[in-house]
Amino acid sequence: MAEKKIIVVGGGLAGLMSTIKAAEQGAHVDLFSIVPVKRSHSVCAQGGINGAVNTKGEGDSPWVHFDDTVYGGDFLA
């Protein structure tokens, strides 16, 4: 059987998990990331994941969620 070769683009949580799982299955995996993996946005997250839950009295909204997401992604999102 031919050796499985996989390229993963992105060193965030999804990219790292994909790389680990593919390697566990015996594939040769190359991981490419524009920044060092230790500097990925998943690693440097602000302490959570943004979401618009519209909690009563909290002032949350889809626009606030959008703003939080863009700001949290260093304006790259």
N, C-alpha and C positions, 0 to 999 in steps of 0.2 A: 504494500500500500504506500502511496506517495506521502511524503512528510507534509503535514498541515503547516502552512505559513500564513500568519495573520498580521495585519498592520492595524494598530489602534491609534487614532488621532485624538489627542486630548488627554492631559494628565489629571483631570478632575476625578471626582468619586466614580462616575460611570466608567471613565476610561481605565482607571486603576482596577476596578472590579472586573471589567471585561478582560483585562490583561491577565489578572490572577486566575480567573476561571478557565480561560483558554489554555494557559500554561499548565494548569492542573490536569487538563485533558490531553496533555502531551504535544500541544502545538508549539511551534517556534513563533514567538510573538515579538514584534518590534513596536515600541511605544514612542510616539512622537508628540512633543508638547512645545508650544511656543515659548513657554517659561519653564524654569526648573520645577519639577513636580512639587517640591516643598513650598513653592510660591504660587501654586494653583489657587484659583478662587475658592475651591472647595476647602482647601486647607486654611486659607486666610478669611473664612467666613466670619461675619460679625457676630457670631454666637447663635445663629439660628437660620431658619428658612422663612422667607417672607410669605405672607398670605393675607388676603382680604377676608377677614372673618366677620366684619361689620358688627362687632360687639356693641351692644347698646351703651351709648354715652362715651364710647372710645374714640369716635371721630374717624373710624376706618372706612375706606372706600376702595373701589377698584383703582381710582387715580392715585391714592396714597400708596397702594400696593405697587403700581407701576413705578412711581417715584422711588420707593424703597428699593425695588429691584434694580433700576438703572443706577442709583447711587451705590448700592452694594456691589455692583459689578464694575465699579470704576468707570462708569459711563460707556462700557463696551457692550452692554446688553442691548 
